[in-house]
């Protein structure tokens, strides 16, 4: 058998080197995908949200109704590129955020203490609408009417509740469930009529969150109730009236959770209800339980 010449063997070796050099380098494997920490609760457990809602940071965002058409642009219009919710911290997505009642909290108003009413009995609630709304031109601070009789449960907990009250009835400060320290008055002025806003530091598992409680349509604030004042449970916040709601004496009570990173000290107090600053929260998450009531 004739051996290949050195020239042939050299050519074959060169071809082999070229072939091996042309192979693609596979490179390192892609990194594993890790769920964002903002969507997880204490000890790594999924954040608690109500039915048909998903966690987004500190809030729960409602899902579209079953069968509802997607907005123009399809799913990308809702979540944007790479699964990020469109608008991020923008006003469009924030405007629909609301923190619903946690499943372990009682559903009935009878389980909770409120700023007015007898200690052993919850106040009555009103369904309220603008009297001018039927004409198609509701007034921001115009006359209002109660629809139907006062009832033992609010018609809705979204956006706060309207409590039936007598003119001049005493409105007391609350110590929220899990609250640490005293409440702080952060605003006294015109929001929902004459309004007093109090800030409460509430411990939730391994963190402390700040909640704002709005007391609206007051006749007047209580003595010494000014921004910066500290209140114990039972201190007088003000007296029920009809400011901003001519013709109907009532108390508007609303809870909002301060967004992480927002600082009340740097804020125009009239922006307390801006979606970029606070998130509406179901009152039942933070109201103190009535004596004798249990989870």
N, C-alpha and C positions, 0 to 999 in steps of 0.2 A: 504494500500500500504506500502510495507516494504522499509524504507529509506536505502540508501547505507551505508555501514559501514565506519567509519573514515579512515580505511586503503585504501578502494577503492577510496574515495574522494581525498585522498592525492596523490595516483598514477595518477589519472586523472589530477590534478593540475600540477604535475611535467611534464606530457606529453605535456600539453598546453604550459608551459614555454619553454620547449625544442623546440617545433614547432615554436613558435614566435621568438626565438633566431636564428633559422636557416634561417630566411628570409634575402635576400640580401639588404644591405643598398643602395638605389638608388644613393646617393651622390649628390653633387651640379650639377646644369645644366651646360652644356658646354658653354664656352664664345662665344659671337657673333663674327663672322668673319668681320673684318673691312678692306676695301681696303687700300693698302699701300699709304701713303701720297705722295711718290715720283712720283706716276702716276697721280697726280692731279694738276691742274693749280691754278691760283689765285682765291680766294674766294671759293675754293672747287669745282670749275668747272673742267670738264674733260680737260686734256691737249689737245691743238689743234695740230692735225697731219693731214697730207694729206691722200688721198684715199689709201686704202690697206696698211696702216701703223698703228702701235700701239705705245703708249707712253712707254718709258723706261727711267726713270729719266729725264734728260734734253734733250734726243734725241728721235727721232721717228724711229722705227725699221720696215723695210719693211716685209710684210707677204709673204709667198711662193706663187707663181703663182697658180691660180685655176687648180686643177687636177695634180699639180706637186707631185711626190712621196715623201714621208717622208724619211729622211735619215735613215741609218741603226740604229735600236733601236727605231724607231717610234717616237711618240710625246715626249717620255721621253728624246730622244736625243736632242730635241729642247729646252725643258723647264726643264728637270731634275726633281728631287723629289719635291713634294709639290708645283708644278707650277712655280718653280724658273727657269729662263732662264739658259740653260746650259752655263757654263763658267762664269756666273755672270759678273764681270768686266774683264774677261779674253779676250785675243786677238781675239779668234774666233768669239765671238758675237760682239765685238767692231769693228772689221774690216768691218762689214756690216752696221754699223750705219751711218745715214745721216739725217740731219735736213732739211726737204723739205720746199718749199715755203709755207708760211702761206696763207690761202685762201683769206684774205682781202688785200694782197699785189698785185699790178699790175703784170700781166704776161709778158708784153712786155718790152724789154730793153729800148725802147724809153722813158719810164717813169722815168728813173734813171739817175743820174749823175755818171760819171766815172773819174778815175784819169787822163785821157788824152782825147783829142778831143775838138772840139769847145763847148762852153757853151750851145749853142742852138741846138746842134746836137750830138747824141750818136756816139761813134766810131763804126767801122766795126769789125766783128768777124771772126775768122778763125777756120776751122777744121784742126787740125794738127796731123800728125802721123810720126813715125820714118821712114826715107827713107830706112833703112835696114830691117824694119819689114817684108817686103815681102820675104826676104831671110830667115826668121825664126830666125834671130839673131840680134834683136834690140840692139843698143848701149845705155847705160845709158845717155851719153851726146853726142851722135853722130849726124850726119846730119839729118835734118828734112825737110819735105815738106808740104806746104799748099795744102789741097785737095779742089779743086774748088775755085771759086772766093770768095772774102770777102763778107760777108752777113750782113744784118741789125740785125739779131737775132743770138745768139750763137746756134750751133747745139745741145748743151746740157749745162745745168747749173751744172751738177754733177762734182765735183772735180775742180770747178773754170772755168774760161773762158780765151780764148786767144784773145787778142785785137790786131788788125792790127796797126802798128805804123811805123813812119819814124825814121831812125837812129838818135839818139840824141834828139828825141822829149821829151819835159819836162813831167815828171810824177809828179802829184800834190797830196798832202795829202788830204784825205777826212775826213769830220766830219760825222760819221754814223748817221742814223736816231735814235733819242733818246739818242745820246751820251752826256755824262757829262764830262766836262773838256777837256783837250787837249789829243791828241794821244801821245803815248810813243813809241819810237823806242826800240824794244827789241832784234833785231838781224840784223846784217849786215854781209853778207858773202855768202858762196856757199851753195845753196839749189837747186833751179831751176835756174842754172847759178848764177850770182850775184843777190842776193835777199835781199830786205829790208822788215822786218816784223814789223808791228806797232800794238800796243795793244790799244783797245778802250773800255771804260766802258760805257755800254748801259743800260739804264733803261727800264725794261720790266714789266709793271703792278706794282707789289709791291716788285720787287727785281732788283738788278743791276748785269748784267752778263758781263763777259769780252770776247771780240772777238779779234781774231788775223787776220789781213789782210796781205796777202803775195803778194809782188810785185816782180815778177821774170823776169829773162833774161835781167836785166838792163845792160847797157854799163858801168855805174859807179853810185855810190850813189851821192846824192846832197851834196853841201858844208855844213859841220857841222852835217851831218846825221851819228851819231854814236849811239851805244847802250846807252840808258838813255836820249837821246835828246827828248825834247817835241816839238810837231808840231801843228801849227794851220792849219785850212782848207786853202788850196791853197799853203802852203809851198812846196818847191821842195823836193821830196823824192829821185829822181834820174833821169836818162835819159835812154830812151829805147835803147835796143841793141839786140845782138844775143848770149850772153854768155850762154853756155850750150845748144844752139840750132843753131849750125852752119848753116848759109845759109838762115835764116829766122828771120828778125827783128820783134819782137812782145813783148807784155807785158802779162805775166801770172798773173792773178788776182784771188785770192782765199780767202774765209772767213772760219774761223774755230772757234768754240766756246770752250773756256777753260772749262774743266771738273771741277765740284765742288770738292774742296779739292786740286786741282793741283796748285802749286805755281811756277810762272815763275822765282822767285829769287833763287829757289833751283834746277833749271832745266838746263841741258845741252841744249843750244839754238837749237842745231841741232835735238833735239827731238820734236820740235814744231809740227811736223806732225804725231807723233806717236798716234795711236788710243787710247792708254791709257791716253794720255794727252789732246788731243783736238778732237772735233767731226766736220767733214765737214758740212758746213752750206750753204744752198742756198743763194747766194749773195743778192737776191732780198729781203730777210728778213731785211737786215741791210743797204743797199746802200741808200744814201739820194735821195729823189725825185728831179727830175729836176724842175727848176723854171717853174711854170705854170701847172705842173702835179698834179694829185690828186688821192687819194685812191678810 
